[in-house]
């Protein structure tokens, strides 16, 4: 389990660095994608520390992470929303895809 947690933590760190780099280069679409990956892997770390495993069902992830930290659940959903907008051109459901929202999410994910 320790190796899985370290793997997820490293993926989160690497994706966070990519998000920051892409954001600084003005590529908000790739930054949105990478910050979601960073957030998702940070969520996996928190879930594994609490429950010993994760689930692949987005609905179950949301339920479990909400039990751990409702603010983290909100961040996870916001990061997913901007990623869906960036990757698939969908409309915003939670957070509008723009520089300010990406910068805010990057800052919050960095604190996890």
Helices and strands as residue ranges (DSSP letters): H 2-24, H 28-51, H 58-68, H 70-88, H 99-111
